[in-house]
Amino acid sequence: MKEIGIIVAMDEEREAIVNIMKEVKVEQIYNLRFLRGTIQGKKCIVVKSGVGKVNAARTTQVMLQNFEIQYVINVGAGGSINGMLNIGDVLIGKEVIQHDFDITAFGHSKGYITGIGNSIICNRELVGQLEKMIQNIPERSYQIKLGIIATGDIFCTEGWMKDKIRAKFNADVVDMECAAIAQVCYLDAVPFIVVRAISDTPNGKNASTFGENLKLASKRCANLLMLALGDDFFGQGVNS
């Protein structure tokens, strides 16, 4: 039976996932610790990639080459660049882009990647199932929305950068990994989705805000993942 691959960047994000897993066993490949177990009875593997696009892409490829993966979920914290998203809100990615990829010198738009395009669409079936599921979640104190995530190898702190990325890509959240993970999954024909909870908003002081809210964001992602995997139909027969 294929397993569900879960990729995070940081210890706090991994800990939140491990807390909802059962029967956890460790398997090490290179310097990566793959934690195999079950969530709501479904076989899963969680691994911490480390921060940034290269770490994320490398970890994704190692996972896909060494395990039979049904689909990949990237979860973790993200920065809000949409004024309607606040600390603790959750965003399910509809599509992802790399805001720092730039071959405009050759006539392409910012973010365009040769052989990939301007963005990568997250698996529509999985996103659609999550969208239906959140409509049935009881009343809560935070939002869960769908949107666009912009990835780059920079922890965005400046308000002008936030505004520039928002205006250019109509993005809602910034992070440092998900579009790299999506690119590897796209090239390997493995379904991919991403869930990000808001830990901060770029404003010149958000490095400390990120640290204060990382555990909250990690737990919100884990809670949504547990609800999704508790649905017997979630991800069944999904196509890339």
C-alpha positions as CSV (number, residue, x, y, z in Angstrom):
1,M,0.0,0.0,0.0
2,K,1.3,3.5,-0.9
3,E,2.0,5.9,1.9
4,I,1.2,9.6,2.2
5,G,4.3,11.8,2.2
6,I,4.3,14.8,4.6
7,I,7.1,17.3,4.3
8,V,7.9,20.1,6.8
9,A,10.8,22.5,7.1
10,M,11.2,22.9,10.9
11,D,11.3,20.9,14.1
12,E,8.1,22.5,15.5
13,E,6.2,21.6,12.4
14,R,7.4,18.0,12.5
15,E,6.6,17.7,16.2
16,A,3.0,18.8,15.6
17,I,2.6,16.1,13.0
18,V,4.3,13.4,15.1
19,N,1.9,14.2,18.0
20,I,-1.0,13.0,15.9
21,M,0.8,9.9,14.6
22,K,0.7,6.3,16.0
23,E,3.1,3.4,15.6
24,V,6.0,5.7,14.7
25,K,9.2,4.1,13.4
26,V,12.3,5.9,12.2
27,E,14.1,5.2,9.0
28,Q,17.2,7.2,8.1
29,I,18.4,7.9,4.5
30,Y,21.5,10.1,4.2
31,N,20.9,12.7,7.0
32,L,17.1,12.7,6.7
33,R,15.0,11.0,9.4
34,F,11.8,9.6,7.9
35,L,9.2,8.9,10.6
36,R,6.7,6.3,9.4
37,G,3.4,5.6,11.1
38,T,-0.3,6.2,10.8
39,I,-2.6,9.1,11.1
40,Q,-6.3,8.2,11.5
41,G,-5.4,4.7,10.3
42,K,-3.7,5.9,7.1
43,K,0.0,5.1,6.5
44,C,2.1,8.3,6.5
45,I,5.7,9.4,6.4
46,V,6.8,12.7,7.8
47,V,10.3,14.2,7.1
48,K,11.9,17.5,8.0
49,S,13.6,19.0,5.0
50,G,15.2,22.1,6.5
51,V,14.6,25.6,5.3
52,G,14.8,26.8,1.7
53,K,14.1,25.6,-1.8
54,V,17.2,23.4,-2.3
55,N,16.7,21.5,1.0
56,A,13.0,21.1,0.1
57,A,13.5,19.8,-3.4
58,R,16.3,17.4,-2.4
59,T,14.2,16.0,0.4
60,T,11.2,15.5,-1.8
61,Q,13.3,13.6,-4.4
62,V,14.9,11.4,-1.8
63,M,11.4,10.6,-0.4
64,L,9.9,9.8,-3.8
65,Q,12.9,7.6,-4.8
66,N,12.8,5.5,-1.7
67,F,9.2,5.1,-0.8
68,E,5.9,4.4,-2.6
69,I,4.1,7.7,-2.2
70,Q,0.5,8.2,-3.0
71,Y,0.6,12.0,-2.7
72,V,2.7,14.6,-1.0
73,I,1.4,17.2,1.5
74,N,3.6,20.1,2.5
75,V,2.5,21.8,5.8
76,G,3.9,24.5,7.9
77,A,4.0,28.2,8.8
78,G,3.8,31.0,6.2
79,G,3.7,34.8,6.1
80,S,0.5,36.6,5.2
81,I,0.8,39.1,2.3
82,N,-3.0,39.4,2.0
83,G,-4.5,41.9,4.5
84,M,-7.5,39.6,5.0
85,L,-5.4,36.8,6.5
86,N,-4.4,37.1,10.1
87,I,-2.2,35.2,12.6
88,G,-3.5,31.6,13.0
89,D,-5.6,31.6,9.8
90,V,-5.0,28.7,7.4
91,L,-4.5,28.8,3.7
92,I,-4.9,25.8,1.3
93,G,-2.8,26.4,-1.8
94,K,-4.6,26.3,-5.1
95,E,-1.4,27.1,-7.0
96,V,2.2,27.9,-6.1
97,I,4.8,30.1,-7.7
98,Q,8.5,30.9,-7.2
99,H,8.6,34.7,-6.8
100,D,12.4,34.8,-7.0
101,F,12.8,32.9,-10.2
102,D,13.7,35.4,-12.9
103,I,14.6,34.9,-16.5
104,T,12.8,38.0,-17.7
105,A,16.0,38.8,-19.7
106,F,14.8,36.2,-22.2
107,G,11.3,37.6,-22.6
108,H,9.5,35.5,-19.9
109,S,7.4,36.8,-17.1
110,K,8.8,36.9,-13.5
111,G,8.4,33.4,-12.0
112,Y,8.2,31.6,-15.3
113,I,10.3,28.3,-15.2
114,T,11.3,26.6,-18.4
115,G,9.4,23.3,-18.8
116,I,7.1,24.2,-15.9
117,G,5.4,27.5,-16.7
118,N,4.3,30.5,-14.5
119,S,2.9,28.4,-11.7
120,I,2.1,24.9,-10.6
121,I,-1.5,24.0,-9.9
122,C,-2.0,21.9,-6.7
123,N,-3.9,18.7,-7.2
124,R,-7.4,19.8,-7.9
125,E,-9.1,16.6,-6.5
126,L,-7.4,16.9,-3.2
127,V,-7.9,20.6,-3.0
128,G,-11.6,20.1,-3.8
129,Q,-12.0,17.5,-1.1
130,L,-10.4,19.8,1.4
131,E,-12.7,22.7,0.3
132,K,-15.7,20.5,0.9
133,M,-14.4,19.3,4.2
134,I,-13.8,22.7,5.7
135,Q,-17.4,23.7,5.0
136,N,-18.4,21.1,7.6
137,I,-15.9,22.1,10.3
138,P,-17.7,23.4,13.4
139,E,-17.5,27.1,14.3
140,R,-13.9,28.2,14.9
141,S,-12.0,31.4,15.8
142,Y,-9.9,31.4,12.6
143,Q,-10.3,31.4,8.8
144,I,-9.5,28.5,6.4
145,K,-9.3,29.8,2.8
146,L,-7.9,28.8,-0.6
147,G,-5.3,30.9,-2.3
148,I,-1.9,31.3,-4.0
149,I,1.4,30.8,-2.2
150,A,4.6,32.4,-3.4
151,T,7.9,30.7,-2.6
152,G,11.4,32.3,-2.5
153,D,14.8,31.8,-0.8
154,I,14.3,34.7,1.5
155,F,12.4,35.3,4.7
156,C,10.3,38.2,3.7
157,T,10.5,41.0,6.2
158,E,10.0,44.2,4.3
159,G,6.5,45.7,3.7
160,W,7.5,46.9,0.2
161,M,8.6,43.3,-0.8
162,K,5.3,41.9,0.6
163,D,3.3,44.5,-1.5
164,K,5.4,43.8,-4.6
165,I,4.9,40.0,-4.5
166,R,1.2,40.5,-3.8
167,A,0.8,42.9,-6.7
168,K,2.8,40.8,-9.2
169,F,1.5,37.3,-8.4
170,N,-1.8,38.0,-6.6
171,A,-0.4,35.8,-3.9
172,D,-1.8,35.4,-0.4
173,V,1.1,33.8,1.5
174,V,4.9,33.7,1.2
175,D,7.1,30.7,2.3
176,M,10.5,29.2,1.5
177,E,9.7,25.6,0.4
178,C,6.4,24.7,-1.1
179,A,6.9,25.6,-4.8
180,A,10.2,23.7,-4.9
181,I,8.4,20.6,-3.4
182,A,5.6,21.1,-6.0
183,Q,8.1,21.3,-8.8
184,V,9.7,18.0,-8.0
185,C,6.3,16.4,-7.6
186,Y,5.2,17.8,-10.9
187,L,8.3,16.5,-12.7
188,D,7.8,13.1,-11.0
189,A,4.0,13.0,-11.7
190,V,3.1,12.7,-8.0
191,P,0.1,14.6,-6.7
192,F,0.9,17.5,-4.4
193,I,-1.0,19.9,-2.0
194,V,0.1,22.5,0.5
195,V,-1.4,23.8,3.8
196,R,0.1,26.9,5.4
197,A,-1.0,28.5,8.7
198,I,-0.2,32.2,9.2
199,S,2.7,32.9,11.7
200,D,3.5,36.5,10.7
201,T,3.1,39.4,8.3
202,P,6.1,41.1,6.7
203,N,6.4,44.4,8.5
204,G,10.1,44.8,9.4
205,K,9.6,43.1,12.8
206,N,8.0,39.8,11.9
207,A,11.1,37.6,12.6
208,S,10.1,37.7,16.3
209,T,6.4,37.4,15.5
210,F,7.2,34.2,13.4
211,G,9.0,32.7,16.4
212,E,6.1,33.5,18.8
213,N,3.5,31.9,16.5
214,L,5.4,29.0,14.9
215,K,3.9,26.4,17.3
216,L,0.4,27.7,16.9
217,A,0.7,27.6,13.1
218,S,2.2,24.1,13.2
219,K,-0.7,22.9,15.4
220,R,-3.4,24.4,13.1
221,C,-1.9,22.6,10.1
222,A,-1.7,19.3,12.0
223,N,-5.3,19.7,13.1
224,L,-6.5,20.2,9.6
225,L,-4.4,17.2,8.4
226,M,-5.9,15.0,11.1
227,L,-9.4,16.0,10.0
228,A,-8.7,15.4,6.4
229,L,-7.1,12.0,6.9
230,G,-10.0,11.0,9.2
231,D,-12.2,11.1,6.1
232,D,-12.3,7.7,4.5
233,F,-12.6,9.1,1.1
234,F,-9.9,11.8,1.2
235,G,-7.3,11.0,-1.4
236,Q,-8.7,7.8,-2.5
237,G,-7.9,7.1,-6.2
238,V,-6.4,10.6,-6.6
239,N,-4.7,11.3,-9.9
240,S,-1.6,13.4,-10.6
